Amino acid sequence: MPSRRTLLAAAEVAAWWVPLAALWLVLVNTVDLLEAAVGAGASVVVALVARGARRAVTGR
């Protein structure tokens, strides 16, 4: 069973990923499977970077 810390980290990344993926879909012209996959992957990377930046600033 995942620890509470792991669940909170996953929830934070998901909270960043959802609006970032939605923004990607709004900004692309045509939505096909490849565009959606690239957008989802890029959003995950940026969500992880955002979580790391927040942790670096707050020290938690």
N, C-alpha and C positions, 0 to 999 in steps of 0.2 A: 504494500500500500504506500503510495507516495506521501511524503511528509507535507505538512502544511506549507512550508517554505517553497517546495517545488510547485505546489498548486497555485500559490500566489504569484510565483514567477511566470508560470504558464498563463495565468489570467492577465497579467500585465502585458505580456507579449501579444496575447489575443486582443487586448484592448487597444493596442497600437496598430495591430495588423488589420483589423476590420476597417477603420476609416482610411488607412493608407491604400488598401486594396480597392475600396470604393472610389477613392480619388483617381486611382489608375484607370479604373473602368470608365469614369466620367471623361477623362482626358484623351483616351484613345478613340480613334475614328471608327474603326470596325472591331467588333468583338468576336473573335473566333477562339478556338481551343488553345492555340499556341500563344496568342496575346494574353489570354486569361492565365495560362501557366506561367508565363514570364512575369506578369504583374503580381501574381501570388508569391512567386519566388523573391522578387525584388522587395515586396512588402515585408516578407519575413526577415530578410536581411536588415532592412531599415528599422523594423521593430526591435530586433535584437540590439542594434546599435543605439537606438533611443533608450532602451532599458539600461544598457551599459553606461551611457552618458548620464542618465539620472542617478545611477548608483555612484558614479564618480563625483557628482556634484554634492549629493546628500551624504555620502560616506556610509551608506547602508547596503 
